[in-house]
Amino acid sequence: MRAHSLALALAPALAPALASTLLFSLMAGFFFAFAAVVMPGLDRMPPADAALAMQAINAGVANPVFALGFWGAALIAAISLPVAVIGRRPGWPWLCAAAASYLVGVLMVTATGNVPLNQELAAIAQPEALQRAWPEYLADWGWLNALRTIAALVSAGLALCALIVAMQGQRRHGAGAA
């Protein structure tokens, strides 16, 4: 089998692990940027101003580019989990662990933690109330974001392991066919 034909034959087997690695890494970087730069920067502002800025950020994150990364990663996780279990290709346990880590540690934490906090903050209009709410919001939102940052990073690492194992399995399979 020529290299081009082999690459085309291997692509479907490697696609879930590759897509998972890329999308989970993308989201880990997004959450890390918030933890390392955005939230500490907002914390340097007066509390009411920081809360207003966070309200604007939360409104701005509802866009197609973010949706593609966040929901694309969730979709690939949701698809990869049953496909990996059913197909049992090399690396499947790693891919299952990656998908589960993303769905629980990122999607569920976001849906049950960060989003409700964002909605509560969005409902506050009075500057004095924003000033009072900001310290608790910052602390609660920050640890939830740290949790999903770690979960996304773990998911990316597990997906990378799945990709490496799948590539090794394909290489062994391809070498045996030559």
C-alpha positions as CSV (number, residue, x, y, z in Angstrom):
1,M,0.0,0.0,0.0
2,R,1.4,3.4,-0.9
3,A,1.9,6.1,1.7
4,H,-1.0,8.2,0.4
5,S,-3.4,5.2,0.3
6,L,-2.3,4.2,3.8
7,A,-2.8,7.7,5.1
8,L,-6.4,7.8,3.7
9,A,-7.1,4.3,5.1
10,L,-5.8,5.4,8.6
11,A,-7.5,8.8,8.7
12,P,-11.0,7.5,9.9
13,A,-9.4,5.4,12.6
14,L,-7.3,8.3,13.9
15,A,-9.9,11.2,13.4
16,P,-11.7,10.9,16.7
17,A,-8.5,11.0,18.8
18,L,-6.9,13.7,16.7
19,A,-10.1,15.9,16.7
20,S,-10.4,15.3,20.5
21,T,-6.8,16.2,21.1
22,L,-7.1,19.5,19.2
23,L,-10.4,20.6,20.5
24,F,-9.8,19.7,24.1
25,S,-6.4,21.5,23.9
26,L,-8.1,24.5,22.5
27,M,-10.6,24.7,25.3
28,A,-7.9,24.0,27.9
29,G,-6.0,27.0,26.6
30,F,-9.1,29.2,26.6
31,F,-9.9,28.4,30.2
32,F,-6.2,28.8,31.2
33,A,-6.2,32.2,29.6
34,F,-9.1,33.2,31.9
35,A,-7.4,31.8,34.9
36,A,-3.9,33.3,34.2
37,V,-4.8,36.6,32.7
38,V,-8.5,37.7,32.4
39,M,-9.6,37.1,36.0
40,P,-6.5,38.4,37.7
41,G,-6.7,41.5,35.4
42,L,-10.3,42.0,36.3
43,D,-9.5,41.6,40.0
44,R,-7.1,44.6,39.7
45,M,-10.1,46.8,38.8
46,P,-12.6,48.4,41.2
47,P,-15.2,45.6,42.0
48,A,-18.2,47.2,40.3
49,D,-16.1,47.9,37.1
50,A,-14.8,44.4,37.1
51,A,-18.3,43.0,37.4
52,L,-19.5,45.2,34.5
53,A,-16.5,44.0,32.4
54,M,-17.3,40.4,33.2
55,Q,-20.9,40.9,32.3
56,A,-19.7,42.2,28.9
57,I,-17.3,39.3,28.5
58,N,-20.1,36.8,29.3
59,A,-22.3,38.5,26.7
60,G,-19.5,38.5,24.2
61,V,-18.6,34.8,24.6
62,A,-22.0,33.8,23.0
63,N,-20.5,33.8,19.5
64,P,-20.0,31.3,16.7
65,V,-16.2,31.1,17.2
66,F,-16.5,30.1,20.9
67,A,-19.4,27.8,20.1
68,L,-17.4,26.0,17.5
69,G,-14.6,25.2,20.0
70,F,-16.8,24.6,23.1
71,W,-19.7,22.7,21.5
72,G,-17.4,21.1,18.9
73,A,-15.3,19.6,21.8
74,A,-18.5,18.4,23.5
75,L,-19.8,16.9,20.3
76,I,-16.6,15.1,19.5
77,A,-16.6,13.8,23.1
78,A,-20.2,12.6,22.9
79,I,-19.5,10.9,19.6
80,S,-16.1,9.4,20.5
81,L,-17.3,7.7,23.7
82,P,-19.7,5.2,22.1
83,V,-17.7,4.9,18.9
84,A,-14.6,4.0,20.9
85,V,-16.5,1.5,23.1
86,I,-18.1,-0.2,20.1
87,G,-15.1,-0.1,17.8
88,R,-12.5,-1.0,20.4
89,R,-9.6,0.2,18.2
90,P,-6.2,0.7,19.6
91,G,-6.3,3.5,22.2
92,W,-10.0,3.2,22.9
93,P,-9.8,3.2,26.7
94,W,-7.7,6.4,26.6
95,L,-10.3,8.1,24.2
96,C,-13.2,7.0,26.5
97,A,-11.4,8.5,29.5
98,A,-10.7,11.7,27.6
99,A,-14.3,12.0,26.5
100,A,-15.7,11.3,30.0
101,S,-13.3,13.8,31.5
102,Y,-14.4,16.5,29.1
103,L,-18.1,15.8,29.4
104,V,-18.1,15.7,33.2
105,G,-15.2,18.1,34.1
106,V,-15.9,20.7,31.5
107,L,-19.4,20.5,30.1
108,M,-21.1,19.7,33.4
109,V,-19.1,22.1,35.5
110,T,-19.8,24.9,33.0
111,A,-23.5,24.1,32.8
112,T,-24.1,23.6,36.5
113,G,-21.5,26.1,37.9
114,N,-20.1,28.8,35.7
115,V,-23.2,29.5,33.6
116,P,-25.6,29.9,36.7
117,L,-23.0,32.2,38.3
118,N,-22.8,34.2,35.0
119,Q,-26.6,34.5,34.9
120,E,-26.8,35.7,38.5
121,L,-24.2,38.3,37.7
122,A,-26.0,39.4,34.6
123,A,-29.2,40.0,36.6
124,I,-27.4,42.6,38.8
125,A,-27.7,46.2,37.5
126,Q,-27.0,48.4,40.6
127,P,-23.3,49.4,40.9
128,E,-23.4,48.9,44.7
129,A,-24.9,45.4,44.3
130,L,-22.2,44.6,41.7
131,Q,-19.5,45.8,44.1
132,R,-20.9,43.5,46.8
133,A,-21.4,40.5,44.5
134,W,-18.0,40.6,42.8
135,P,-15.7,39.1,45.5
136,E,-17.9,36.0,46.0
137,Y,-18.5,35.7,42.2
138,L,-14.7,35.9,41.5
139,A,-13.9,33.3,44.1
140,D,-16.6,30.8,43.1
141,W,-16.2,31.3,39.3
142,G,-12.4,31.1,39.7
143,W,-12.3,27.7,41.4
144,L,-14.9,26.3,38.9
145,N,-12.8,27.6,36.0
146,A,-9.7,26.1,37.5
147,L,-11.6,22.7,37.7
148,R,-12.6,22.9,34.1
149,T,-9.1,24.0,33.0
150,I,-7.6,21.0,34.7
151,A,-10.4,18.7,33.2
152,A,-9.8,20.1,29.7
153,L,-6.0,19.6,30.0
154,V,-6.4,16.1,31.4
155,S,-8.9,15.4,28.5
156,A,-6.4,16.7,26.0
157,G,-3.6,14.6,27.5
158,L,-5.7,11.4,27.5
159,A,-6.8,12.1,23.9
160,L,-3.2,12.5,22.9
161,C,-2.4,9.1,24.5
162,A,-5.3,7.6,22.5
163,L,-3.8,9.1,19.3
164,I,-0.3,7.8,20.1
165,V,-1.6,4.3,20.9
166,A,-3.9,4.3,17.8
167,M,-1.0,5.4,15.6
168,Q,1.3,2.7,17.0
169,G,-1.5,0.2,16.4
170,Q,-2.0,1.4,12.9
171,R,1.8,1.3,12.2
172,R,2.0,-2.3,13.5
173,H,-1.0,-3.2,11.4
174,G,0.4,-1.4,8.3
175,A,3.8,-3.0,8.8
176,G,2.3,-6.4,9.0
177,A,0.4,-5.9,5.7
178,A,3.5,-4.8,3.8
